[in-house]
Amino acid sequence: MSSDPRKNWLENYARYSAMAIQMMVIILAGVFGGYKLDQWLHCKPVFTLILSFGSVIAAIYLVTRDLIKKKKNEN
């Protein structure tokens, strides 16, 4: 990492903002996909719940993996 604290702050801000946006997109895609699948199959919100829960798990997994990778690169 850089020795300049301002640049270090900006790099961290960009990294974590990108992670938050990535999580939001994954979760919204799961909710939207489940909703559309429920509409198409004319059923109760079963797929919305399943895909919402699955997308939250996937988003948490991806962010955790990125954080672990960042920690390994710092050492």
VOGU-3710 file (C-alpha; in Angstrom, 3 decimals, decimal comma):
1> mssdprknwl> 0,000/0,000/0,000  0,961/3,604/-0,373  2,554/5,584/2,453  0,274/8,602/1,828  -2,711/8,284/4,238  -5,033/10,211/1,902  -4,344/7,872/-0,999  -4,695/4,842/1,285  -8,075/6,161/2,493  -9,240/6,695/-1,080
11> enyarysama> -8,187/3,195/-2,126  -10,043/1,667/0,823  -13,117/3,793/0,105  -13,167/2,685/-3,523  -12,648/-0,989/-2,624  -15,406/-1,123/-0,007  -17,799/0,954/-2,112  -17,332/-1,503/-4,963  -18,010/-4,404/-2,584  -21,216/-2,755/-1,358
21> iqmmviilag> -22,415/-2,122/-4,908  -21,556/-5,707/-5,858  -23,593/-7,011/-2,900  -26,530/-4,798/-3,807  -26,537/-5,924/-7,441  -26,340/-9,618/-6,520  -29,197/-9,351/-4,004  -31,393/-7,281/-6,313  -30,800/-9,723/-9,173  -31,861/-12,612/-6,935
31> vfggykldqw> -35,013/-10,841/-5,757  -35,952/-9,709/-9,266  -35,242/-13,142/-10,760  -37,322/-14,875/-8,099  -40,168/-12,410/-8,527  -40,243/-12,853/-12,302  -40,040/-16,645/-11,954  -43,001/-16,591/-9,553  -44,965/-14,448/-11,997  -44,135/-16,741/-14,900
41> lhckpvftli> -45,115/-19,901/-13,006  -48,168/-18,249/-11,357  -47,237/-19,427/-7,871  -46,845/-17,979/-4,413  -43,575/-16,133/-3,658  -41,616/-19,344/-3,175  -38,888/-18,601/-5,705  -38,617/-14,995/-4,542  -37,815/-16,210/-1,043  -35,439/-18,944/-2,196
51> lsfgsviaai> -33,511/-16,768/-4,642  -33,447/-13,822/-2,215  -31,957/-15,983/0,507  -29,543/-17,603/-1,946  -28,386/-14,259/-3,313  -27,747/-12,921/0,209  -25,636/-16,010/0,963  -23,764/-15,595/-2,341  -23,121/-11,884/-1,698  -21,803/-12,543/1,805
61> ylvtrdlikk> -19,583/-15,343/0,484  -18,091/-13,171/-2,270  -17,403/-10,230/0,043  -15,863/-12,512/2,678  -13,664/-14,111/0,028  -12,503/-10,674/-1,152  -11,747/-9,583/2,417  -9,726/-12,739/3,110  -7,817/-12,263/-0,154  -7,058/-8,649/0,822
71> kknen> -5,809/-9,738/4,244  -3,500/-12,347/2,681  -2,097/-9,755/0,263  -1,289/-7,395/3,144  0,891/-9,977/4,908
//
